[in-house]
Structure formats: C-alpha cells, structure tokens
C-alpha cells in the first residue's frame, strides 16, 4: 500500500495562489545621490543642487563626493 503524500497547508496554498505579501512594503519615494533607494518614512536631505541624500549616507557622501578624510588624533 503506497504512503500518502502529506503537504503542509501553507505550502499547498502557496502553490495554488503564489506567495502572499507577508510584510507590507513601504512605498518607493526615489533614489539618493549615492544610488540608494529612498522609501516613504526615510529621513533625507535635499542638497543645494536639488539632489537627495539619505541621512544615513552623510558620511559616505562626505568621503566620496567632498573628499573629506576622517582621522583620529593620536
């Protein structure tokens, strides 16, 4: 007598209808000057030329675009 194939109900449902969106995705707002996606609710800075910069990218921007060098005093 063959064994019956048992499958978890969530897997069966996913195979029938596709995977559900388990987490609501924030809306896309744009992309900053560092080519990082900005999502609704992110904190950003508008630069003088109109470009956008995510707040968390400030240090990278200062290094890559302004040539700043961060050092530690001995």
Predicted model as a PDB file, atoms N, CA, C, CB and O in Angstrom, pLDDT in the B-factor column:
MODEL        1                                                                  
ATOM      1  N   UNK A   1       0.839  -1.179   0.000  1.00 52.00           N  
ATOM      2  CA  UNK A   1       0.000   0.000   0.000  1.00 52.00           C  
ATOM      3  C   UNK A   1       0.890   1.251   0.000  1.00 52.00           C  
ATOM      4  CB  UNK A   1      -0.958  -0.006   1.224  1.00 52.00           C  
ATOM      5  O   UNK A   1       1.721   1.395   0.896  1.00 52.00           O  
ATOM      6  N   UNK A   2       0.742   2.165  -0.984  1.00 59.00           N  
ATOM      7  CA  UNK A   2       1.610   3.357  -1.049  1.00 59.00           C  
ATOM      8  C   UNK A   2       1.275   4.346   0.069  1.00 59.00           C  
ATOM      9  CB  UNK A   2       1.469   4.053  -2.424  1.00 59.00           C  
ATOM     10  O   UNK A   2       0.127   4.480   0.492  1.00 59.00           O  
ATOM     11  N   UNK A   3       2.325   5.032   0.528  1.00 63.00           N  
ATOM     12  CA  UNK A   3       2.128   6.055   1.560  1.00 63.00           C  
ATOM     13  C   UNK A   3       1.538   7.302   0.921  1.00 63.00           C  
ATOM     14  CB  UNK A   3       3.466   6.390   2.282  1.00 63.00           C  
ATOM     15  O   UNK A   3       1.928   7.686  -0.181  1.00 63.00           O  
ATOM     16  N   UNK A   4       0.619   7.918   1.597  1.00 72.00           N  
ATOM     17  CA  UNK A   4       0.006   9.154   1.114  1.00 72.00           C  
ATOM     18  C   UNK A   4       0.997  10.302   1.302  1.00 72.00           C  
ATOM     19  CB  UNK A   4      -1.335   9.446   1.862  1.00 72.00           C  
ATOM     20  O   UNK A   4       1.648  10.416   2.341  1.00 72.00           O  
ATOM     21  N   UNK A   5       1.096  11.139   0.287  1.00 75.00           N  
ATOM     22  CA  UNK A   5       1.983  12.315   0.367  1.00 75.00           C  
ATOM     23  C   UNK A   5       1.282  13.392   1.194  1.00 75.00           C  
ATOM     24  CB  UNK A   5       2.350  12.860  -1.072  1.00 75.00           C  
ATOM     25  O   UNK A   5       0.176  13.815   0.858  1.00 75.00           O  
ATOM     26  N   UNK A   6       1.917  13.828   2.260  1.00 80.00           N  
ATOM     27  CA  UNK A   6       1.341  14.857   3.126  1.00 80.00           C  
ATOM     28  C   UNK A   6       2.116  16.146   2.914  1.00 80.00           C  
ATOM     29  CB  UNK A   6       1.371  14.424   4.629  1.00 80.00           C  
ATOM     30  O   UNK A   6       3.347  16.160   2.932  1.00 80.00           O  
ATOM     31  N   UNK A   7       1.379  17.224   2.715  1.00 81.00           N  
ATOM     32  CA  UNK A   7       1.997  18.516   2.478  1.00 81.00           C  
ATOM     33  C   UNK A   7       1.384  19.531   3.439  1.00 81.00           C  
ATOM     34  CB  UNK A   7       1.815  18.962   0.997  1.00 81.00           C  
ATOM     35  O   UNK A   7       0.184  19.502   3.710  1.00 81.00           O  
ATOM     36  N   UNK A   8       2.213  20.416   3.941  1.00 82.00           N  
ATOM     37  CA  UNK A   8       1.732  21.453   4.855  1.00 82.00           C  
ATOM     38  C   UNK A   8       0.715  22.325   4.125  1.00 82.00           C  
ATOM     39  CB  UNK A   8       2.915  22.318   5.398  1.00 82.00           C  
ATOM     40  O   UNK A   8       0.924  22.653   2.957  1.00 82.00           O  
ATOM     41  N   UNK A   9      -0.382  22.710   4.781  1.00 82.00           N  
ATOM     42  CA  UNK A   9      -1.424  23.528   4.123  1.00 82.00           C  
ATOM     43  C   UNK A   9      -0.920  24.860   3.582  1.00 82.00           C  
ATOM     44  CB  UNK A   9      -2.541  23.794   5.091  1.00 82.00           C  
ATOM     45  O   UNK A   9      -1.417  25.333   2.560  1.00 82.00           O  
ATOM     46  N   UNK A  10       0.054  25.472   4.246  1.00 78.00           N  
ATOM     47  CA  UNK A  10       0.595  26.739   3.752  1.00 78.00           C  
ATOM     48  C   UNK A  10       1.319  26.544   2.417  1.00 78.00           C  
ATOM     49  CB  UNK A  10       1.552  27.351   4.788  1.00 78.00           C  
ATOM     50  O   UNK A  10       1.260  27.407   1.541  1.00 78.00           O  
ATOM     51  N   UNK A  11       1.997  25.413   2.270  1.00 80.00           N  
ATOM     52  CA  UNK A  11       2.692  25.121   1.009  1.00 80.00           C  
ATOM     53  C   UNK A  11       1.673  24.882  -0.096  1.00 80.00           C  
ATOM     54  CB  UNK A  11       3.626  23.887   1.160  1.00 80.00           C  
ATOM     55  O   UNK A  11       1.816  25.394  -1.207  1.00 80.00           O  
ATOM     56  N   UNK A  12       0.649  24.105   0.214  1.00 80.00           N  
ATOM     57  CA  UNK A  12      -0.407  23.851  -0.766  1.00 80.00           C  
ATOM     58  C   UNK A  12      -1.036  25.161  -1.231  1.00 80.00           C  
ATOM     59  CB  UNK A  12      -1.484  22.924  -0.173  1.00 80.00           C  
ATOM     60  O   UNK A  12      -1.252  25.351  -2.428  1.00 80.00           O  
ATOM     61  N   UNK A  13      -1.331  26.060  -0.303  1.00 79.00           N  
ATOM     62  CA  UNK A  13      -1.926  27.359  -0.637  1.00 79.00           C  
ATOM     63  C   UNK A  13      -0.978  28.201  -1.487  1.00 79.00           C  
ATOM     64  CB  UNK A  13      -2.297  28.119   0.641  1.00 79.00           C  
ATOM     65  O   UNK A  13      -1.407  28.834  -2.451  1.00 79.00           O  
ATOM     66  N   UNK A  14       0.318  28.212  -1.132  1.00 78.00           N  
ATOM     67  CA  UNK A  14       1.300  28.992  -1.895  1.00 78.00           C  
ATOM     68  C   UNK A  14       1.428  28.459  -3.316  1.00 78.00           C  
ATOM     69  CB  UNK A  14       2.672  28.967  -1.198  1.00 78.00           C  
ATOM     70  O   UNK A  14       1.568  29.244  -4.255  1.00 78.00           O  
ATOM     71  N   UNK A  15       1.382  27.157  -3.491  1.00 82.00           N  
ATOM     72  CA  UNK A  15       1.463  26.578  -4.827  1.00 82.00           C  
ATOM     73  C   UNK A  15       0.237  26.930  -5.658  1.00 82.00           C  
ATOM     74  CB  UNK A  15       1.617  25.065  -4.740  1.00 82.00           C  
ATOM     75  O   UNK A  15       0.337  27.079  -6.876  1.00 82.00           O  
ATOM     76  N   UNK A  16      -0.905  27.062  -5.020  1.00 82.00           N  
ATOM     77  CA  UNK A  16      -2.137  27.406  -5.736  1.00 82.00           C  
ATOM     78  C   UNK A  16      -2.221  28.886  -6.094  1.00 82.00           C  
ATOM     79  CB  UNK A  16      -3.338  27.022  -4.904  1.00 82.00           C  
ATOM     80  O   UNK A  16      -2.607  29.234  -7.210  1.00 82.00           O  
ATOM     81  N   UNK A  17      -1.863  29.754  -5.160  1.00 80.00           N  
ATOM     82  CA  UNK A  17      -2.113  31.189  -5.335  1.00 80.00           C  
ATOM     83  C   UNK A  17      -0.856  32.055  -5.380  1.00 80.00           C  
ATOM     84  CB  UNK A  17      -2.984  31.671  -4.233  1.00 80.00           C  
ATOM     85  O   UNK A  17      -0.955  33.254  -5.638  1.00 80.00           O  
ATOM     86  N   UNK A  18       0.305  31.491  -5.140  1.00 77.00           N  
ATOM     87  CA  UNK A  18       1.532  32.278  -5.071  1.00 77.00           C  
ATOM     88  C   UNK A  18       1.791  32.703  -3.638  1.00 77.00           C  
ATOM     89  CB  UNK A  18       1.449  33.509  -5.991  1.00 77.00           C  
ATOM     90  O   UNK A  18       0.919  32.571  -2.780  1.00 77.00           O  
ATOM     91  N   UNK A  19       2.962  33.201  -3.382  1.00 72.00           N  
ATOM     92  CA  UNK A  19       3.324  33.588  -2.022  1.00 72.00           C  
ATOM     93  C   UNK A  19       2.640  34.893  -1.643  1.00 72.00           C  
ATOM     94  CB  UNK A  19       4.848  33.725  -1.883  1.00 72.00           C  
ATOM     95  O   UNK A  19       2.638  35.842  -2.427  1.00 72.00           O  
ATOM     96  N   UNK A  20       2.064  34.949  -0.457  1.00 69.00           N  
ATOM     97  CA  UNK A  20       1.414  36.192  -0.024  1.00 69.00           C  
ATOM     98  C   UNK A  20       2.460  37.226   0.369  1.00 69.00           C  
ATOM     99  CB  UNK A  20       0.455  35.927   1.160  1.00 69.00           C  
ATOM    100  O   UNK A  20       3.585  36.877   0.728  1.00 69.00           O  
ATOM    101  N   UNK A  21       2.088  38.484   0.300  1.00 65.00           N  
ATOM    102  CA  UNK A  21       2.960  39.557   0.755  1.00 65.00           C  
ATOM    103  C   UNK A  21       2.831  39.606   2.276  1.00 65.00           C  
ATOM    104  CB  UNK A  21       2.588  40.947   0.086  1.00 65.00           C  
ATOM    105  O   UNK A  21       1.909  40.222   2.812  1.00 65.00           O  
ATOM    106  N   UNK A  22       3.764  38.952   2.960  1.00 65.00           N  
ATOM    107  CA  UNK A  22       3.681  38.812   4.413  1.00 65.00           C  
ATOM    108  C   UNK A  22       3.932  40.130   5.141  1.00 65.00           C  
ATOM    109  CB  UNK A  22       4.674  37.772   4.888  1.00 65.00           C  
ATOM    110  O   UNK A  22       3.406  40.350   6.232  1.00 65.00           O  
ATOM    111  N   UNK A  23       4.729  41.001   4.541  1.00 70.00           N  
ATOM    112  CA  UNK A  23       5.072  42.271   5.173  1.00 70.00           C  
ATOM    113  C   UNK A  23       4.705  43.388   4.202  1.00 70.00           C  
ATOM    114  CB  UNK A  23       6.596  42.330   5.562  1.00 70.00           C  
ATOM    115  O   UNK A  23       5.100  43.359   3.036  1.00 70.00           O  
ATOM    116  N   UNK A  24       3.966  44.347   4.674  1.00 68.00           N  
ATOM    117  CA  UNK A  24       3.617  45.478   3.816  1.00 68.00           C  
ATOM    118  C   UNK A  24       4.887  46.225   3.440  1.00 68.00           C  
ATOM    119  CB  UNK A  24       2.606  46.429   4.521  1.00 68.00           C  
ATOM    120  O   UNK A  24       5.672  46.599   4.311  1.00 68.00           O  
ATOM    121  N   UNK A  25       5.086  46.439   2.174  1.00 74.00           N  
ATOM    122  CA  UNK A  25       6.282  47.108   1.682  1.00 74.00           C  
ATOM    123  C   UNK A  25       6.063  48.619   1.674  1.00 74.00           C  
ATOM    124  CB  UNK A  25       6.650  46.602   0.269  1.00 74.00           C  
ATOM    125  O   UNK A  25       5.029  49.090   1.198  1.00 74.00           O  
ATOM    126  N   UNK A  26       7.031  49.390   2.198  1.00 79.00           N  
ATOM    127  CA  UNK A  26       6.876  50.847   2.138  1.00 79.00           C  
ATOM    128  C   UNK A  26       6.948  51.322   0.687  1.00 79.00           C  
ATOM    129  CB  UNK A  26       7.964  51.550   2.991  1.00 79.00           C  
ATOM    130  O   UNK A  26       7.560  50.678  -0.164  1.00 79.00           O  
ATOM    131  N   UNK A  27       6.318  52.448   0.430  1.00 89.00           N  
ATOM    132  CA  UNK A  27       6.272  52.987  -0.925  1.00 89.00           C  
ATOM    133  C   UNK A  27       7.617  53.597  -1.303  1.00 89.00           C  
ATOM    134  CB  UNK A  27       5.157  54.036  -1.052  1.00 89.00           C  
ATOM    135  O   UNK A  27       8.277  54.244  -0.489  1.00 89.00           O  
ATOM    136  N   UNK A  28       8.003  53.379  -2.546  1.00 91.00           N  
ATOM    137  CA  UNK A  28       9.257  53.920  -3.084  1.00 91.00           C  
ATOM    138  C   UNK A  28       9.091  55.431  -3.269  1.00 91.00           C  
ATOM    139  CB  UNK A  28       9.643  53.224  -4.447  1.00 91.00           C  
ATOM    140  O   UNK A  28       8.117  55.885  -3.869  1.00 91.00           O  
ATOM    141  N   UNK A  29      10.053  56.208  -2.749  1.00 93.00           N  
ATOM    142  CA  UNK A  29       9.994  57.669  -2.825  1.00 93.00           C  
ATOM    143  C   UNK A  29      10.938  58.191  -3.904  1.00 93.00           C  
ATOM    144  CB  UNK A  29      10.346  58.296  -1.463  1.00 93.00           C  
ATOM    145  O   UNK A  29      10.641  59.181  -4.573  1.00 93.00           O  
ATOM    146  N   UNK A  30      12.078  57.518  -4.070  1.00 94.00           N  
ATOM    147  CA  UNK A  30      13.077  57.952  -5.042  1.00 94.00           C  
ATOM    148  C   UNK A  30      14.410  57.300  -4.746  1.00 94.00           C  
ATOM    149  CB  UNK A  30      13.218  59.479  -5.037  1.00 94.00           C  
ATOM    150  O   UNK A  30      14.487  56.321  -4.004  1.00 94.00           O  
ATOM    151  N   UNK A  31      15.459  57.853  -5.334  1.00 96.00           N  
ATOM    152  CA  UNK A  31      16.817  57.349  -5.136  1.00 96.00           C  
ATOM    153  C   UNK A  31      17.703  58.536  -4.789  1.00 96.00           C  
ATOM    154  CB  UNK A  31      17.348  56.594  -6.412  1.00 96.00           C  
ATOM    155  O   UNK A  31      17.552  59.621  -5.350  1.00 96.00           O  
ATOM    156  N   UNK A  32      18.634  58.319  -3.854  1.00 97.00           N  
ATOM    157  CA  UNK A  32      19.502  59.443  -3.461  1.00 97.00           C  
ATOM    158  C   UNK A  32      20.742  59.510  -4.343  1.00 97.00           C  
ATOM    159  CB  UNK A  32      19.917  59.315  -1.981  1.00 97.00           C  
ATOM    160  O   UNK A  32      20.936  58.670  -5.222  1.00 97.00           O  
ATOM    161  N   UNK A  33      21.570  60.506  -4.104  1.00 96.00           N  
ATOM    162  CA  UNK A  33      22.773  60.748  -4.899  1.00 96.00           C  
ATOM    163  C   UNK A  33      23.780  59.595  -4.777  1.00 96.00           C  
ATOM    164  CB  UNK A  33      23.429  62.060  -4.466  1.00 96.00           C  
ATOM    165  O   UNK A  33      24.658  59.446  -5.626  1.00 96.00           O  
ATOM    166  N   UNK A  34      23.652  58.790  -3.729  1.00 96.00           N  
ATOM    167  CA  UNK A  34      24.530  57.633  -3.537  1.00 96.00           C  
ATOM    168  C   UNK A  34      23.913  56.379  -4.168  1.00 96.00           C  
ATOM    169  CB  UNK A  34      24.796  57.400  -2.030  1.00 96.00           C  
ATOM    170  O   UNK A  34      24.411  55.272  -3.962  1.00 96.00           O  
ATOM    171  N   UNK A  35      22.845  56.551  -4.926  1.00 96.00           N  
ATOM    172  CA  UNK A  35      22.128  55.474  -5.611  1.00 96.00           C  
ATOM    173  C   UNK A  35      21.484  54.486  -4.641  1.00 96.00           C  
ATOM    174  CB  UNK A  35      23.071  54.735  -6.534  1.00 96.00           C  
ATOM    175  O   UNK A  35      21.402  53.290  -4.918  1.00 96.00           O  
ATOM    176  N   UNK A  36      21.029  55.007  -3.498  1.00 96.00           N  
ATOM    177  CA  UNK A  36      20.323  54.205  -2.502  1.00 96.00           C  
ATOM    178  C   UNK A  36      18.834  54.523  -2.583  1.00 96.00           C  
ATOM    179  CB  UNK A  36      20.873  54.476  -1.066  1.00 96.00           C  
ATOM    180  O   UNK A  36      18.438  55.684  -2.682  1.00 96.00           O  
ATOM    181  N   UNK A  37      18.024  53.484  -2.539  1.00 95.00           N  
ATOM    182  CA  UNK A  37      16.580  53.668  -2.616  1.00 95.00           C  
ATOM    183  C   UNK A  37      16.074  54.415  -1.382  1.00 95.00           C  
ATOM    184  CB  UNK A  37      15.868  52.309  -2.753  1.00 95.00           C  
ATOM    185  O   UNK A  37      16.475  54.109  -0.259  1.00 95.00           O  
ATOM    186  N   UNK A  38      15.207  55.378  -1.592  1.00 96.00           N  
ATOM    187  CA  UNK A  38      14.559  56.108  -0.505  1.00 96.00           C  
ATOM    188  C   UNK A  38      13.119  55.616  -0.429  1.00 96.00           C  
ATOM    189  CB  UNK A  38      14.626  57.672  -0.726  1.00 96.00           C  
ATOM    190  O   UNK A  38      12.401  55.621  -1.429  1.00 96.00           O  
ATOM    191  N   UNK A  39      12.705  55.196   0.749  1.00 94.00           N  
ATOM    192  CA  UNK A  39      11.352  54.699   0.964  1.00 94.00           C  
ATOM    193  C   UNK A  39      10.571  55.698   1.806  1.00 94.00           C  
ATOM    194  CB  UNK A  39      11.376  53.311   1.644  1.00 94.00           C  
ATOM    195  O   UNK A  39      11.157  56.484   2.551  1.00 94.00           O  
ATOM    196  N   UNK A  40       9.259  55.667   1.688  1.00 92.00           N  
ATOM    197  CA  UNK A  40       8.413  56.538   2.488  1.00 92.00           C  
ATOM    198  C   UNK A  40       8.770  56.382   3.966  1.00 92.00           C  
ATOM    199  CB  UNK A  40       6.915  56.223   2.249  1.00 92.00           C  
ATOM    200  O   UNK A  40       8.850  55.259   4.465  1.00 92.00           O  
ATOM    201  N   UNK A  41       8.981  57.475   4.656  1.00 93.00           N  
ATOM    202  CA  UNK A  41       9.349  57.459   6.067  1.00 93.00           C  
ATOM    203  C   UNK A  41      10.838  57.618   6.307  1.00 93.00           C  
ATOM    204  CB  UNK A  41       8.886  56.191   6.690  1.00 93.00           C  
ATOM    205  O   UNK A  41      11.243  57.883   7.439  1.00 93.00           O  
ATOM    206  N   UNK A  42      11.681  57.462   5.265  1.00 95.00           N  
ATOM    207  CA  UNK A  42      13.131  57.652   5.425  1.00 95.00           C  
ATOM    208  C   UNK A  42      13.441  59.138   5.594  1.00 95.00           C  
ATOM    209  CB  UNK A  42      13.906  57.071   4.204  1.00 95.00           C  
ATOM    210  O   UNK A  42      12.773  59.994   5.013  1.00 95.00           O  
ATOM    211  N   UNK A  43      14.465  59.430   6.397  1.00 97.00           N  
ATOM    212  CA  UNK A  43      14.923  60.806   6.576  1.00 97.00           C  
ATOM    213  C   UNK A  43      15.960  61.099   5.497  1.00 97.00           C  
ATOM    214  CB  UNK A  43      15.517  61.035   8.015  1.00 97.00           C  
ATOM    215  O   UNK A  43      16.890  60.318   5.291  1.00 97.00           O  
ATOM    216  N   UNK A  44      15.796  62.227   4.810  1.00 97.00           N  
ATOM    217  CA  UNK A  44      16.735  62.597   3.757  1.00 97.00           C  
ATOM    218  C   UNK A  44      17.003  64.091   3.794  1.00 97.00           C  
ATOM    219  CB  UNK A  44      16.198  62.184   2.378  1.00 97.00           C  
ATOM    220  O   UNK A  44      16.291  64.861   4.439  1.00 97.00           O  
ATOM    221  N   UNK A  45      18.054  64.475   3.079  1.00 97.00           N  
ATOM    222  CA  UNK A  45      18.478  65.871   2.990  1.00 97.00           C  
ATOM    223  C   UNK A  45      18.365  66.272   1.525  1.00 97.00           C  
ATOM    224  CB  UNK A  45      19.951  66.079   3.540  1.00 97.00           C  
ATOM    225  O   UNK A  45      18.746  65.511   0.637  1.00 97.00           O  
ATOM    226  N   UNK A  46      17.840  67.470   1.275  1.00 97.00           N  
ATOM    227  CA  UNK A  46      17.844  67.990  -0.088  1.00 97.00           C  
ATOM    228  C   UNK A  46      19.068  68.881  -0.230  1.00 97.00           C  
ATOM    229  CB  UNK A  46      16.520  68.777  -0.417  1.00 97.00           C  
ATOM    230  O   UNK A  46      19.187  69.894   0.460  1.00 97.00           O  
ATOM    231  N   UNK A  47      19.971  68.507  -1.116  1.00 95.00           N  
ATOM    232  CA  UNK A  47      21.215  69.242  -1.325  1.00 95.00           C  
ATOM    233  C   UNK A  47      20.943  70.481  -2.179  1.00 95.00           C  
ATOM    234  CB  UNK A  47      22.285  68.338  -1.997  1.00 95.00           C  
ATOM    235  O   UNK A  47      19.903  70.549  -2.835  1.00 95.00           O  
ATOM    236  N   UNK A  48      21.861  71.471  -2.187  1.00 94.00           N  
ATOM    237  CA  UNK A  48      21.637  72.718  -2.913  1.00 94.00           C  
ATOM    238  C   UNK A  48      21.280  72.541  -4.389  1.00 94.00           C  
ATOM    239  CB  UNK A  48      22.849  73.563  -2.811  1.00 94.00           C  
ATOM    240  O   UNK A  48      20.515  73.341  -4.928  1.00 94.00           O  
ATOM    241  N   UNK A  49      21.804  71.531  -5.044  1.00 94.00           N  
ATOM    242  CA  UNK A  49      21.508  71.308  -6.462  1.00 94.00           C  
ATOM    243  C   UNK A  49      20.207  70.554  -6.697  1.00 94.00           C  
ATOM    244  CB  UNK A  49      22.636  70.554  -7.102  1.00 94.00           C  
ATOM    245  O   UNK A  49      19.863  70.249  -7.839  1.00 94.00           O  
ATOM    246  N   UNK A  50      19.476  70.248  -5.613  1.00 95.00           N  
ATOM    247  CA  UNK A  50      18.221  69.528  -5.739  1.00 95.00           C  
ATOM    248  C   UNK A  50      18.337  68.029  -5.572  1.00 95.00           C  
ATOM    249  CB  UNK A  50      17.626  69.816  -7.046  1.00 95.00           C  
ATOM    250  O   UNK A  50      17.327  67.328  -5.514  1.00 95.00           O  
ATOM    251  N   UNK A  51      19.586  67.522  -5.493  1.00 96.00           N  
ATOM    252  CA  UNK A  51      19.758  66.084  -5.280  1.00 96.00           C  
ATOM    253  C   UNK A  51      19.308  65.712  -3.872  1.00 96.00           C  
ATOM    254  CB  UNK A  51      21.234  65.666  -5.506  1.00 96.00           C  
ATOM    255  O   UNK A  51      19.288  66.554  -2.974  1.00 96.00           O  
ATOM    256  N   UNK A  52      18.948  64.452  -3.688  1.00 97.00           N  
ATOM    257  CA  UNK A  52      18.531  63.948  -2.386  1.00 97.00           C  
ATOM    258  C   UNK A  52      19.638  63.080  -1.810  1.00 97.00           C  
ATOM    259  CB  UNK A  52      17.206  63.152  -2.493  1.00 97.00           C  
ATOM    260  O   UNK A  52      20.367  62.416  -2.547  1.00 97.00           O  
ATOM    261  N   UNK A  53      19.757  63.090  -0.476  1.00 97.00           N  
ATOM    262  CA  UNK A  53      20.760  62.289   0.220  1.00 97.00           C  
ATOM    263  C   UNK A  53      20.123  61.707   1.472  1.00 97.00           C  
ATOM    264  CB  UNK A  53      22.022  63.140   0.575  1.00 97.00           C  
ATOM    265  O   UNK A  53      19.657  62.443   2.342  1.00 97.00           O  
ATOM    266  N   UNK A  54      20.106  60.384   1.558  1.00 97.00           N  
ATOM    267  CA  UNK A  54      19.612  59.750   2.780  1.00 97.00           C  
ATOM    268  C   UNK A  54      20.487  60.161   3.950  1.00 97.00           C  
ATOM    269  CB  UNK A  54      19.583  58.209   2.635  1.00 97.00           C  
ATOM    270  O   UNK A  54      21.711  60.230   3.832  1.00 97.00           O  
ATOM    271  N   UNK A  55      19.861  60.427   5.063  1.00 97.00           N  
ATOM    272  CA  UNK A  55      20.608  60.868   6.245  1.00 97.00           C  
ATOM    273  C   UNK A  55      21.697  59.864   6.629  1.00 97.00           C  
ATOM    274  CB  UNK A  55      19.653  61.077   7.426  1.00 97.00           C  
ATOM    275  O   UNK A  55      22.792  60.252   7.036  1.00 97.00           O  
ATOM    276  N   UNK A  56      21.391  58.574   6.495  1.00 97.00           N  
ATOM    277  CA  UNK A  56      22.377  57.557   6.884  1.00 97.00           C  
ATOM    278  C   UNK A  56      23.576  57.480   5.928  1.00 97.00           C  
ATOM    279  CB  UNK A  56      21.705  56.200   6.955  1.00 97.00           C  
ATOM    280  O   UNK A  56      24.557  56.796   6.219  1.00 97.00           O  
ATOM    281  N   UNK A  57      23.497  58.185   4.781  1.00 97.00           N  
ATOM    282  CA  UNK A  57      24.597  58.177   3.817  1.00 97.00           C  
ATOM    283  C   UNK A  57      25.480  59.425   3.907  1.00 97.00           C  
ATOM    284  CB  UNK A  57      24.045  58.051   2.417  1.00 97.00           C  
ATOM    285  O   UNK A  57      26.338  59.637   3.050  1.00 97.00           O  
ATOM    286  N   UNK A  58      25.277  60.244   4.930  1.00 97.00           N  
ATOM    287  CA  UNK A  58      26.012  61.518   5.020  1.00 97.00           C  
ATOM    288  C   UNK A  58      27.527  61.305   5.017  1.00 97.00           C  
ATOM    289  CB  UNK A  58      25.601  62.276   6.288  1.00 97.00           C  
ATOM    290  O   UNK A  58      28.240  61.954   4.252  1.00 97.00           O  
ATOM    291  N   UNK A  59      28.018  60.409   5.862  1.00 97.00           N  
ATOM    292  CA  UNK A  59      29.472  60.221   5.954  1.00 97.00           C  
ATOM    293  C   UNK A  59      30.042  59.695   4.639  1.00 97.00           C  
ATOM    294  CB  UNK A  59      29.817  59.253   7.101  1.00 97.00           C  
ATOM    295  O   UNK A  59      31.092  60.164   4.200  1.00 97.00           O  
ATOM    296  N   UNK A  60      29.384  58.747   4.011  1.00 96.00           N  
ATOM    297  CA  UNK A  60      29.856  58.232   2.717  1.00 96.00           C  
ATOM    298  C   UNK A  60      29.884  59.334   1.666  1.00 96.00           C  
ATOM    299  CB  UNK A  60      28.963  57.075   2.239  1.00 96.00           C  
ATOM    300  O   UNK A  60      30.810  59.406   0.859  1.00 96.00           O  
ATOM    301  N   UNK A  61      28.866  60.193   1.678  1.00 97.00           N  
ATOM    302  CA  UNK A  61      28.818  61.313   0.742  1.00 97.00           C  
ATOM    303  C   UNK A  61      29.997  62.257   0.963  1.00 97.00           C  
ATOM    304  CB  UNK A  61      27.494  62.076   0.885  1.00 97.00           C  
ATOM    305  O   UNK A  61      30.635  62.700   0.008  1.00 97.00           O  
ATOM    306  N   UNK A  62      30.282  62.561   2.231  1.00 97.00           N  
ATOM    307  CA  UNK A  62      31.383  63.467   2.546  1.00 97.00           C  
ATOM    308  C   UNK A  62      32.717  62.896   2.060  1.00 97.00           C  
ATOM    309  CB  UNK A  62      31.438  63.734   4.058  1.00 97.00           C  
ATOM    310  O   UNK A  62      33.572  63.642   1.585  1.00 97.00           O  
ATOM    311  N   UNK A  63      32.894  61.605   2.174  1.00 97.00           N  
ATOM    312  CA  UNK A  63      34.138  60.963   1.740  1.00 97.00           C  
ATOM    313  C   UNK A  63      34.209  60.895   0.215  1.00 97.00           C  
ATOM    314  CB  UNK A  63      34.254  59.549   2.341  1.00 97.00           C  
ATOM    315  O   UNK A  63      35.202  61.311  -0.383  1.00 97.00           O  
ATOM    316  N   UNK A  64      33.146  60.366  -0.416  1.00 95.00           N  
ATOM    317  CA  UNK A  64      33.176  60.100  -1.847  1.00 95.00           C  
ATOM    318  C   UNK A  64      32.987  61.344  -2.724  1.00 95.00           C  
ATOM    319  CB  UNK A  64      32.123  59.105  -2.178  1.00 95.00           C  
ATOM    320  O   UNK A  64      33.599  61.434  -3.788  1.00 95.00           O  
ATOM    321  N   UNK A  65      32.167  62.288  -2.306  1.00 94.00           N  
ATOM    322  CA  UNK A  65      31.864  63.441  -3.152  1.00 94.00           C  
ATOM    323  C   UNK A  65      32.599  64.711  -2.734  1.00 94.00           C  
ATOM    324  CB  UNK A  65      30.389  63.698  -3.141  1.00 94.00           C  
ATOM    325  O   UNK A  65      32.863  65.578  -3.567  1.00 94.00           O  
ATOM    326  N   UNK A  66      32.927  64.824  -1.455  1.00 95.00           N  
ATOM    327  CA  UNK A  66      33.595  66.041  -0.987  1.00 95.00           C  
ATOM    328  C   UNK A  66      35.070  65.827  -0.695  1.00 95.00           C  
ATOM    329  CB  UNK A  66      32.912  66.558   0.251  1.00 95.00           C  
ATOM    330  O   UNK A  66      35.805  66.784  -0.453  1.00 95.00           O  
ATOM    331  N   UNK A  67      35.505  64.569  -0.718  1.00 97.00           N  
ATOM    332  CA  UNK A  67      36.912  64.268  -0.496  1.00 97.00           C  
ATOM    333  C   UNK A  67      37.368  64.385   0.953  1.00 97.00           C  
ATOM    334  CB  UNK A  67      37.733  65.162  -1.328  1.00 97.00           C  
ATOM    335  O   UNK A  67      38.567  64.448   1.225  1.00 97.00           O  
ATOM    336  N   UNK A  68      36.422  64.412   1.877  1.00 97.00           N  
ATOM    337  CA  UNK A  68      36.785  64.514   3.287  1.00 97.00           C  
ATOM    338  C   UNK A  68      37.539  63.261   3.726  1.00 97.00           C  
ATOM    339  CB  UNK A  68      35.527  64.721   4.160  1.00 97.00           C  
ATOM    340  O   UNK A  68      37.274  62.155   3.256  1.00 97.00           O  
ATOM    341  N   UNK A  69      38.483  63.467   4.636  1.00 97.00           N  
ATOM    342  CA  UNK A  69      39.223  62.350   5.232  1.00 97.00           C  
ATOM    343  C   UNK A  69      39.003  62.398   6.730  1.00 97.00           C  
ATOM    344  CB  UNK A  69      40.754  62.411   4.882  1.00 97.00           C  
ATOM    345  O   UNK A  69      39.338  63.389   7.379  1.00 97.00           O  
ATOM    346  N   UNK A  70      38.447  61.341   7.280  1.00 95.00           N  
ATOM    347  CA  UNK A  70      38.201  61.272   8.712  1.00 95.00           C  
ATOM    348  C   UNK A  70      39.403  60.610   9.383  1.00 95.00           C  
ATOM    349  CB  UNK A  70      36.887  60.491   9.019  1.00 95.00           C  
ATOM    350  O   UNK A  70      39.871  59.559   8.945  1.00 95.00           O  
ATOM    351  N   UNK A  71      39.899  61.244  10.457  1.00 96.00           N  
ATOM    352  CA  UNK A  71      41.080  60.737  11.162  1.00 96.00           C  
ATOM    353  C   UNK A  71      40.808  60.739  12.663  1.00 96.00           C  
ATOM    354  CB  UNK A  71      42.342  61.592  10.830  1.00 96.00           C  
ATOM    355  O   UNK A  71      39.865  61.368  13.144  1.00 96.00           O  
ATOM    356  N   UNK A  72      41.650  60.027  13.378  1.00 97.00           N  
ATOM    357  CA  UNK A  72      41.609  60.011  14.836  1.00 97.00           C  
ATOM    358  C   UNK A  72      42.918  60.581  15.343  1.00 97.00           C  
ATOM    359  CB  UNK A  72      41.368  58.568  15.392  1.00 97.00           C  
ATOM    360  O   UNK A  72      43.990  60.145  14.924  1.00 97.00           O  
ATOM    361  N   UNK A  73      42.842  61.560  16.248  1.00 97.00           N  
ATOM    362  CA  UNK A  73      44.040  62.175  16.805  1.00 97.00           C  
ATOM    363  C   UNK A  73      44.799  61.175  17.669  1.00 97.00           C  
ATOM    364  CB  UNK A  73      43.676  63.421  17.625  1.00 97.00           C  
ATOM    365  O   UNK A  73      44.200  60.433  18.448  1.00 97.00           O  
ATOM    366  N   UNK A  74      46.095  61.162  17.527  1.00 92.00           N  
ATOM    367  CA  UNK A  74      46.949  60.275  18.349  1.00 92.00           C  
ATOM    368  C   UNK A  74      47.257  60.929  19.675  1.00 92.00           C  
ATOM    369  CB  UNK A  74      48.266  59.930  17.613  1.00 92.00           C  
ATOM    370  O   UNK A  74      47.958  60.346  20.502  1.00 92.00           O  
TER     371      UNK A  74                                                      
ENDMDL                                                                          
END                                                                             
